[in-house]
Amino acid sequence: MPKKKPSSAPKVESLLVEILTEELPPKSLKRLSEAFANGVFDGLKEEHFLDAHSKAEPFASPRRLAVHVSCVVARQPDRIVERKGLSVQMGLDVYGQPTRALLGFARSCGVDVSKLERRKDEKSEYFVYQAKQKGEPLANHLSMIVETSLKKLPVTKLMRWGSSGAQFVRPVRGVILLHGSKLVPGSVLGLTSGNKTFGHRFLTKGAVTIKRAADYEKTLEKQGRVVVSFETRREGIVRELDKAAPKLGKGATWRLGKDKEMDLVDEVAGIVESPHVGIGRFDSAFLDLPRECLVVSMQQHQKYFPVKDSSGKLLPQFLFVSNMPLAGAHQIARGNERVLRARLADARFFYDQDRQTKLADRVPRLANVVYQSKLGSQLERVNRIKKLAVEIAHKVRAAVEWVERAAYLSKADLLTEMVGEFPELQGVMGYHYALHDHEEFHVAEYILEHYLPRYAGDELPNSADSICLALADKLDTLVGIYGVGLVPTGDKDPFGLRRQALGVVRILVERRNLPSLDILELLRLSRDCFPAGVLAEGVVPNLHVFMLERLKPYLREKGYVPDEIDSVLALNPARLDQVLPRLEAIKKFRALPEGIALSAANKRIRNILRQAGGKVDGAANPSLFAEEAEKKLAQVVQAAAGEVAPMIDAGEYAAALGCLASLRPAVDEFFDKVMVMADDPAVRANRLALLNNLSNLFLHVADVSRLQG
């Protein structure tokens, strides 16, 4: 009986990569896990170890980053590699002999020039080197792929440990590289790969052996007592919280209606390996404290989940997530209650002490607090904010007296004990203390809202009056800090200028019921509040560009595509409230049959004007028109200009572009029958002026030449 031929198909198995570490930063764990999984997957794909069915599944717990990749081959397939070289024109001299450059290219490929092939494309003929490359085993590449992925993680600070030169966000204790059931030999961050890991720090002892890559999650859960999937752990926490809250009363819930609760769930999922939800209580007398003090104490300082009743009132109970089973639930709960009681007692003391001094009496003491070495004290900053807020209040017809008073008191709570202990309560405590001091309610409200929005997706100030102070505060930070050269670079943005810029952008874009505000004018008004010579020249235009850059990702999140955004922002708009209506108009315009054709025509016009050189100004002279097609285009352009102008003034941008779409037949006929670059200089200049007038009609809305086909 003839023997069966061995299969030539490469063996496909699951791959497991685990990096065992000391406790990782909980707030970053999810992001690190996803970045690591994507990095390993992309590296394997680039080195040809994956097939069309391969998928990456990230895993992460407080002490490990891991990824499981399906359908990974043990050896790369043999393949043809190709290197494109010089053009024939550059590679051969006038005698047809190889130039030194071509000889160098051949030498770098390890072959003689005669072994190079010649190939043509639409542009030129060029030399190319082709060779068959034999596939290499996974072990030759995996360690490098993993190390490269680790180096690309979004980590700002790295640590060293032991005597090795390895660096990572936390000390690394072990590495698993497992293909199916086979150990892949290699070294990562100075550690030799194995197939052993460690389970729960307190619930297990000794190492856990992973026999197969596909069994990783089940093995760790069963033998290691670790829920290794971040998403599974997170979903389990949410499920248990939802189950526990109703036990505290009908309609009780831990969901307070803010995104912060889900951020806390993510953070807690980055702290525990085996989550268990318990219930704790505190003295109801503490409910007299401002709600925000209680919430911050529980959420941000203790990682507990406050609970509210069906009417929205906080209950004197909380939920906590333990990393241990709650067999001794009573003792665990009592321990958490003691910690929270001490924290709330401190808050009560600070609250009582702070109310003995009025906010207004604290303001002069801000002169002793340095804001920034080149920009003076907090009191000087308050005076700048007050001046700018009043200017804005006049523009939007706000209550100037209330805005001015709120601006004066806006930073006084920085000197309170409560804000010193809980910096997150800036503005919030100013609101409560202003009410205690019998300030006008609206003044207290503006103090509370002038920090809004505090983060991406946060709510905006409610009224035009509070917007005045919110804008003044953010613009003073932007202009001052940017103006003294502290520009954000990379991940470094210690003054939060990107966040402040996005806050200004969101206010101006989303609060379209405000009277018109020009961002360039606002930046100039803020600049003029600083002493002469303190800020760099050009701070206003440079900041305008910086803010438009912040606007791009914000608009992409709203569903607009890059070329639409570019078409509007190319005009460097100063009225940000007009950006969304213009984008909507562009979206409708490009859907018209004439849209893309007129976009292409505008591209052509731009290229013609650029090639002509010089600036084209003024209207075309009718007496110089020689062709019927240009006469016709001039007539429809003039008529359209009269129709479009009132539409633009009324903000009816879609209607304006719809009107301009009717120009297509005349534009097509012009380009079919008229030679723009005529020999006669006067005729040529006149035709360029006509095209410039046509292009400028579209530029009243957007630069449609930037739209892609």
CORLIN-V991207 format. One record per backbone hydrogen bond with DSSP energy under -1.0 kcal/mol. NH is the residue of the N-H (numbers start at 1). CO is the residue of the C=O. E is the energy in kcal/mol with one decimal. If there is no record, write none. Layout:
# CORLIN-V991207
{{NH & CO & E} {NH & CO & E}}
This chain:
# CORLIN-V991207
{{13 & 72 & -2.5} {15 & 69 & -3.0} {16 & 178 & -2.9} {17 & 67 & -2.2} {18 & 176 & -2.0} {19 & 65 & -3.2} {20 & 174 & -2.7} {21 & 63 & -2.5} {22 & 171 & -1.8} {24 & 62 & -3.1} {32 & 28 & -2.9} {33 & 29 & -2.6} {34 & 30 & -2.3} {35 & 31 & -2.3} {36 & 32 & -2.6} {37 & 33 & -2.5} {38 & 34 & -2.5} {39 & 35 & -2.3} {40 & 36 & -2.5} {41 & 37 & -2.4} {42 & 38 & -2.8} {43 & 39 & -2.1} {44 & 40 & -2.5} {45 & 41 & -2.4} {46 & 42 & -2.5} {47 & 43 & -1.6} {48 & 45 & -1.5} {49 & 44 & -2.7} {54 & 51 & -1.5} {57 & 68 & -2.6} {59 & 66 & -3.0} {60 & 228 & -2.0} {61 & 64 & -1.9} {64 & 61 & -1.9} {65 & 19 & -1.9} {66 & 59 & -2.5} {67 & 17 & -2.3} {68 & 57 & -2.4} {69 & 15 & -2.7} {70 & 55 & -2.5} {72 & 13 & -2.9} {73 & 49 & -2.3} {74 & 11 & -1.5} {76 & 136 & -2.6} {79 & 133 & -2.4} {81 & 131 & -3.0} {83 & 129 & -2.5} {85 & 127 & -3.0} {88 & 125 & -2.6} {91 & 87 & -2.2} {92 & 88 & -1.9} {93 & 97 & -2.8} {96 & 93 & -2.0} {99 & 91 & -2.8} {103 & 99 & -2.3} {104 & 100 & -2.3} {105 & 101 & -2.0} {106 & 102 & -2.5} {107 & 103 & -2.4} {108 & 104 & -2.2} {109 & 105 & -1.2} {111 & 106 & -2.2} {115 & 112 & -1.8} {116 & 113 & -1.8} {117 & 128 & -2.9} {119 & 126 & -2.8} {121 & 124 & -2.4} {126 & 119 & -3.0} {127 & 86 & -3.0} {128 & 117 & -2.6} {129 & 83 & -2.7} {131 & 81 & -2.0} {133 & 79 & -3.9} {138 & 74 & -2.8} {140 & 137 & -1.4} {141 & 138 & -1.8} {142 & 138 & -2.5} {145 & 141 & -2.3} {146 & 142 & -2.6} {147 & 143 & -2.6} {148 & 144 & -2.5} {149 & 145 & -2.0} {150 & 146 & -2.3} {151 & 147 & -2.1} {152 & 148 & -1.2} {153 & 150 & -1.0} {155 & 153 & -2.4} {159 & 168 & -3.4} {168 & 159 & -1.7} {173 & 20 & -3.3} {174 & 20 & -1.5} {176 & 18 & -2.4} {177 & 194 & -1.1} {178 & 16 & -2.5} {179 & 182 & -3.1} {180 & 14 & -3.0} {182 & 179 & -2.4} {184 & 177 & -2.9} {188 & 191 & -2.5} {191 & 188 & -2.1} {193 & 186 & -2.7} {194 & 175 & -2.2} {197 & 208 & -2.7} {200 & 224 & -3.5} {204 & 200 & -1.2} {208 & 197 & -3.4} {210 & 195 & -3.0} {213 & 180 & -2.5} {215 & 212 & -1.1} {216 & 213 & -1.4} {219 & 215 & -2.8} {220 & 216 & -2.4} {221 & 217 & -1.8} {222 & 218 & -2.5} {223 & 219 & -2.9} {226 & 220 & -1.9} {227 & 273 & -2.7} {228 & 226 & -1.1} {233 & 229 & -2.4} {234 & 230 & -2.7} {235 & 231 & -2.8} {236 & 232 & -2.2} {237 & 233 & -2.0} {238 & 234 & -2.3} {239 & 235 & -2.5} {240 & 236 & -2.3} {241 & 237 & -2.5} {242 & 238 & -2.6} {243 & 239 & -1.5} {244 & 240 & -2.2} {245 & 241 & -2.4} {247 & 244 & -1.4} {248 & 245 & -2.3} {249 & 246 & -1.4} {252 & 249 & -2.1} {253 & 308 & -2.2} {263 & 259 & -1.8} {264 & 260 & -2.3} {265 & 261 & -2.0} {266 & 262 & -2.1} {267 & 263 & -2.2} {268 & 264 & -3.0} {269 & 265 & -2.6} {271 & 268 & -1.8} {272 & 268 & -2.1} {276 & 322 & -1.7} {278 & 320 & -2.9} {280 & 318 & -3.0} {282 & 316 & -2.4} {286 & 283 & -1.9} {287 & 284 & -1.6} {288 & 285 & -1.5} {289 & 286 & -1.8} {293 & 290 & -1.1} {294 & 290 & -1.4} {295 & 291 & -2.5} {296 & 292 & -2.7} {297 & 293 & -2.3} {298 & 294 & -2.3} {299 & 295 & -3.4} {300 & 296 & -1.1} {301 & 296 & -1.5} {304 & 298 & -3.5} {305 & 319 & -3.1} {308 & 253 & -2.6} {309 & 313 & -2.7} {312 & 309 & -1.8} {315 & 307 & -3.1} {317 & 315 & -1.2} {318 & 280 & -2.5} {319 & 305 & -2.4} {320 & 278 & -2.2} {322 & 276 & -3.7} {329 & 326 & -1.2} {332 & 328 & -2.1} {333 & 329 & -2.8} {334 & 330 & -2.5} {335 & 331 & -2.0} {336 & 332 & -1.9} {337 & 333 & -2.4} {338 & 334 & -2.2} {339 & 335 & -1.7} {340 & 336 & -2.1} {341 & 337 & -2.6} {342 & 338 & -1.8} {343 & 339 & -1.7} {344 & 340 & -2.8} {345 & 341 & -2.2} {346 & 342 & -1.9} {347 & 343 & -1.9} {348 & 344 & -2.5} {349 & 345 & -2.1} {350 & 346 & -2.6} {351 & 347 & -2.5} {352 & 348 & -2.4} {353 & 349 & -2.5} {354 & 350 & -2.9} {355 & 351 & -1.5} {356 & 353 & -1.5} {357 & 354 & -1.7} {362 & 359 & -1.3} {363 & 359 & -1.1} {365 & 362 & -1.1} {366 & 363 & -2.2} {367 & 364 & -1.6} {368 & 365 & -1.7} {369 & 366 & -1.6} {371 & 376 & -2.2} {372 & 376 & -1.6} {375 & 372 & -1.2} {376 & 372 & -1.2} {378 & 369 & -2.7} {379 & 366 & -1.0} {381 & 377 & -1.8} {382 & 378 & -2.5} {383 & 379 & -2.2} {384 & 380 & -1.8} {385 & 381 & -2.9} {386 & 382 & -2.7} {387 & 383 & -2.1} {388 & 384 & -2.6} {389 & 385 & -3.1} {390 & 386 & -2.1} {391 & 387 & -1.8} {392 & 388 & -2.5} {393 & 389 & -2.5} {394 & 390 & -2.1} {395 & 391 & -1.4} {396 & 392 & -2.1} {398 & 393 & -2.6} {400 & 398 & -1.4} {403 & 399 & -2.3} {404 & 400 & -2.7} {405 & 401 & -2.0} {406 & 402 & -2.7} {407 & 403 & -2.4} {408 & 404 & -2.0} {409 & 405 & -1.8} {412 & 409 & -1.4} {414 & 411 & -1.5} {415 & 412 & -1.8} {416 & 413 & -1.5} {420 & 416 & -1.7} {421 & 417 & -1.9} {422 & 418 & -3.0} {425 & 422 & -2.4} {426 & 423 & -1.5} {429 & 425 & -2.6} {431 & 427 & -1.9} {432 & 428 & -1.9} {433 & 429 & -3.0} {434 & 430 & -2.1} {435 & 431 & -2.0} {436 & 432 & -2.0} {437 & 433 & -1.9} {438 & 435 & -1.5} {439 & 434 & -2.6} {444 & 440 & -1.9} {445 & 441 & -2.4} {446 & 442 & -2.4} {447 & 443 & -2.0} {448 & 444 & -2.1} {449 & 445 & -2.1} {450 & 446 & -1.1} {452 & 449 & -1.5} {458 & 455 & -2.2} {467 & 463 & -1.8} {468 & 464 & -1.3} {470 & 466 & -2.2} {471 & 467 & -3.0} {472 & 468 & -2.0} {473 & 469 & -2.5} {474 & 470 & -1.9} {475 & 471 & -2.9} {476 & 472 & -2.1} {477 & 473 & -1.6} {478 & 474 & -2.6} {479 & 475 & -2.9} {480 & 476 & -2.2} {481 & 477 & -2.4} {482 & 478 & -2.1} {483 & 479 & -1.8} {484 & 480 & -1.2} {485 & 482 & -1.6} {486 & 481 & -1.9} {487 & 485 & -1.7} {489 & 492 & -1.7} {492 & 489 & -2.4} {496 & 493 & -2.1} {500 & 496 & -2.5} {501 & 497 & -2.8} {502 & 498 & -2.4} {503 & 499 & -2.0} {504 & 500 & -2.1} {505 & 501 & -2.6} {506 & 502 & -2.9} {507 & 503 & -2.2} {508 & 504 & -2.5} {509 & 505 & -2.6} {510 & 506 & -2.9} {511 & 507 & -1.9} {512 & 510 & -1.4} {514 & 511 & -1.4} {519 & 574 & -2.8} {522 & 518 & -2.4} {523 & 519 & -2.4} {524 & 520 & -2.1} {525 & 521 & -2.6} {526 & 522 & -2.2} {527 & 523 & -2.5} {528 & 524 & -2.2} {529 & 526 & -1.4} {530 & 527 & -1.6} {534 & 531 & -1.5} {536 & 483 & -2.3} {539 & 536 & -1.2} {542 & 538 & -2.2} {543 & 539 & -2.2} {544 & 540 & -2.1} {545 & 541 & -2.0} {546 & 542 & -2.2} {547 & 543 & -2.5} {548 & 544 & -2.1} {549 & 545 & -1.9} {550 & 546 & -1.4} {551 & 547 & -1.4} {552 & 548 & -1.0} {555 & 551 & -2.2} {556 & 552 & -2.2} {557 & 553 & -2.0} {559 & 556 & -1.7} {560 & 555 & -1.8} {565 & 561 & -2.2} {566 & 562 & -2.9} {567 & 563 & -1.9} {568 & 564 & -1.3} {569 & 565 & -2.9} {570 & 566 & -1.9} {571 & 568 & -1.3} {572 & 569 & -2.1} {576 & 574 & -1.1} {578 & 575 & -1.5} {579 & 576 & -1.3} {582 & 578 & -1.9} {583 & 579 & -2.4} {584 & 580 & -2.5} {585 & 581 & -2.0} {586 & 582 & -2.4} {587 & 583 & -2.5} {588 & 584 & -1.9} {589 & 585 & -2.5} {590 & 586 & -2.6} {592 & 589 & -1.4} {598 & 594 & -2.7} {599 & 595 & -2.0} {600 & 596 & -2.6} {601 & 597 & -2.2} {602 & 598 & -2.3} {603 & 599 & -2.1} {604 & 600 & -2.3} {605 & 601 & -2.5} {606 & 602 & -2.7} {607 & 603 & -2.4} {608 & 604 & -2.5} {609 & 605 & -2.8} {610 & 606 & -2.3} {611 & 607 & -2.7} {612 & 608 & -2.0} {613 & 609 & -1.0} {624 & 621 & -2.0} {625 & 622 & -1.5} {631 & 627 & -1.8} {632 & 628 & -2.7} {633 & 629 & -2.1} {634 & 630 & -2.4} {635 & 631 & -2.0} {636 & 632 & -2.2} {637 & 633 & -2.5} {638 & 634 & -2.2} {639 & 635 & -2.3} {640 & 636 & -2.6} {641 & 637 & -2.2} {642 & 638 & -1.5} {643 & 639 & -1.6} {644 & 640 & -3.1} {645 & 641 & -1.8} {648 & 644 & -2.5} {649 & 645 & -2.3} {650 & 646 & -1.6} {651 & 648 & -1.5} {652 & 647 & -2.9} {653 & 651 & -1.5} {656 & 652 & -1.9} {657 & 653 & -2.5} {658 & 654 & -2.2} {659 & 655 & -2.1} {660 & 656 & -2.1} {661 & 657 & -1.7} {662 & 659 & -1.1} {663 & 660 & -1.9} {664 & 661 & -1.5} {667 & 663 & -2.3} {668 & 664 & -3.1} {669 & 665 & -2.3} {670 & 666 & -2.0} {671 & 667 & -2.2} {672 & 668 & -1.7} {673 & 669 & -2.0} {674 & 670 & -2.5} {678 & 676 & -2.1} {684 & 680 & -2.7} {685 & 681 & -2.5} {686 & 682 & -2.0} {687 & 683 & -2.2} {688 & 684 & -2.2} {689 & 685 & -2.1} {690 & 686 & -1.8} {691 & 687 & -2.3} {692 & 688 & -2.4} {693 & 689 & -2.4} {694 & 690 & -2.1} {695 & 691 & -2.7} {696 & 692 & -2.3} {697 & 693 & -1.1} {699 & 695 & -1.7} {701 & 698 & -2.3} {702 & 698 & -2.4} {703 & 567 & -3.1} {704 & 702 & -1.4} {706 & 703 & -1.9} {707 & 704 & -1.5}}
